[in-house]
Amino acid sequence: MPKLARTIRLDSSDLNIFAHPAGEGEWAIPGGFEFSDWTEADLVGKARQAFANGWLSLESFGRATFVAVTRIDDAEIERLTRRLAERFVALYGAPDLEAALPVARDEIAFMLDLCADHRSNTLLAVSRELSPAGVREAFRAIEVSEARIDQVARHGSAD
């Protein structure tokens, strides 16, 4: 079964650093295409944070700092591909869905390839910078080790 990644919120910082934060658990891709014509002048405030290390949600089209690798079925991949293609038509000037679908497939295929060799629950981070050749992306995988119960459980009293 193929793997893609879902947004994950380790704390509330995404709610403060992105103009449009992704919801938790949304399917995501790098989404660097959004920045293809940006210059240094565009890199200010929350837009700079989205550029520097934001993953693009395929559901709310918000941004998230981290994503976690997980399995996905083919029907869901097709649904997400169509959704992204519709976005290309609505916002990025694609003439129609027929022209946008191959580009959307390529974007999602790139993410499928990125996730393929990682175990489920591996966290991924993206970083971007502007270079003379355009936007350069780098990806980092963070293997999640076994967590102790006190790292994830909330303790309190029954009172």
Secondary structure, DSSP 8 states (H G I E B T S, - for coil): --EEEEEE-SSSHHHHH-SSB--TT-EEE--GGGGTT--GGG--HHHHHHHHH-EEESSS--EESEEEEEE--HHHHHHHHHHHHHHHHHHS--SSHHHHHHHHHHHHHHHHHHHHTS-TT-EEEEEEEEETTEEEEEEEEE------HHHH-------
